[in-house]
């Protein structure tokens, strides 16, 4: 089996839309985490 290339360049060339989805989900998770922490920070 050929090695799977998981570098950013390979991902961006093959599926840029998937990379954007992954980044969008990561940002959403971060926002949710911040919202959960907010009451403790206030």
Backbone bond lengths (Angstrom), bond angles and torsions (degrees), N, CA, C in turn:
res aa  C-N    CA-C-N  psi(-1)  N-CA   C-N-CA  omega(-1)  CA-C   N-CA-C  phi
1 X - - - 1.471 - - 1.531 109.98 -
2 X 1.337 117.49 139.40 1.466 119.57 178.12 1.520 110.76 -71.16
3 X 1.310 116.03 150.63 1.465 120.19 178.08 1.525 109.28 -67.09
4 X 1.313 115.59 143.47 1.468 120.39 178.71 1.523 108.47 -87.94
5 X 1.330 116.03 124.21 1.465 120.95 -178.34 1.528 109.01 -91.21
6 X 1.319 116.21 109.70 1.463 120.45 -177.23 1.525 112.44 -106.42
7 X 1.333 116.92 20.37 1.462 118.67 177.82 1.525 109.60 -69.49
8 X 1.324 116.14 158.57 1.465 120.54 179.63 1.525 111.27 -57.75
9 X 1.347 116.66 -41.45 1.460 119.94 -178.97 1.525 110.97 -59.79
10 X 1.319 117.15 -44.54 1.461 120.56 -178.82 1.530 110.50 -64.27
11 X 1.326 116.39 -43.51 1.461 119.99 -179.85 1.523 110.68 -64.22
12 X 1.322 116.62 -42.40 1.460 120.21 -177.98 1.520 111.49 -67.68
13 X 1.327 117.65 -35.16 1.456 120.30 -179.76 1.526 110.55 -72.17
14 X 1.325 117.33 -38.81 1.462 120.44 -174.52 1.532 111.81 -82.14
15 X 1.336 116.77 -50.35 1.461 119.53 -172.85 1.530 111.14 -142.43
16 X 1.330 117.75 75.58 1.467 119.31 179.74 1.522 112.06 -63.19
17 X 1.342 117.11 -33.35 1.468 119.19 -178.88 1.527 110.65 -65.86
18 X 1.339 117.16 -36.57 1.461 119.29 178.26 1.520 110.78 -67.02
19 X 1.331 116.64 -38.55 1.463 120.39 178.00 1.530 109.57 -60.92
20 X 1.326 116.60 -41.39 1.468 119.85 179.59 1.524 110.15 -65.58
21 X 1.331 117.10 -40.13 1.470 119.89 178.38 1.519 110.54 -61.53
22 X 1.338 116.29 -43.29 1.468 120.58 179.98 1.523 109.74 -61.77
23 X 1.346 116.59 -44.11 1.462 120.25 179.91 1.526 110.55 -65.14
24 X 1.339 117.26 -39.95 1.459 120.49 179.94 1.525 110.52 -63.75
25 X 1.339 116.95 -42.30 1.464 120.23 178.43 1.517 110.82 -63.95
26 X 1.329 116.43 -41.38 1.467 120.33 179.79 1.525 110.19 -61.87
27 X 1.330 116.92 -41.72 1.467 120.31 178.66 1.525 110.46 -65.40
28 X 1.328 117.16 -41.42 1.465 119.99 178.99 1.523 110.61 -62.10
29 X 1.334 116.82 -43.38 1.465 120.67 178.44 1.518 110.43 -60.95
30 X 1.341 116.67 -39.97 1.464 120.92 179.79 1.523 110.24 -64.51
31 X 1.333 117.02 -43.90 1.466 121.06 179.59 1.526 110.02 -62.06
32 X 1.318 117.34 -43.84 1.465 120.94 179.05 1.525 110.34 -61.47
33 X 1.328 116.58 -42.46 1.465 120.23 179.24 1.522 110.77 -61.83
34 X 1.327 116.82 -43.03 1.470 120.77 179.44 1.525 109.74 -64.12
35 X 1.329 117.45 -41.99 1.466 120.32 179.95 1.528 110.74 -62.90
36 X 1.322 117.20 -36.34 1.470 120.23 178.74 1.525 111.02 -69.45
37 X 1.344 116.55 -33.96 1.465 120.48 -178.22 1.528 112.16 -80.32
38 X 1.310 117.45 -22.58 1.459 121.39 -172.78 1.530 114.47 -50.24
39 X 1.327 119.98 -48.13 1.476 119.02 -179.03 1.525 112.50 -55.79
40 X 1.329 117.39 -33.49 1.464 120.08 -179.94 1.523 111.22 -74.36
41 X 1.323 116.50 -29.00 1.466 120.38 -176.30 1.526 111.80 -81.35
42 X 1.318 117.21 -25.22 1.475 120.35 -176.58 1.521 110.14 -71.57
